[in-house]
Amino acid sequence: MAKAKSVKNEIAGKAKRLVGEVLGDQKLHDEGNAQERQGREERNEPADFKPFGNLDKLT
């Protein structure tokens, strides 16, 4: 689920950045750039994968 959110952030940021470039809106361009970077960083983080769930809490 987190992977989908990070990809969504990356795509939305890219769109904002491009719209900011076309319209000449530096604030929108910078905002999109930051959102795109955040999505890329989140996507590259290792997943918190627990194949056995919370078995340590059951014992």
Secondary structure, DSSP 8 states (H G I E B T S, - for coil): -HHHHHHHHHHHHHHHHHHHHHHT-HHHHHHHHHHHHHHHHHHHS-----TTTTHHHH-
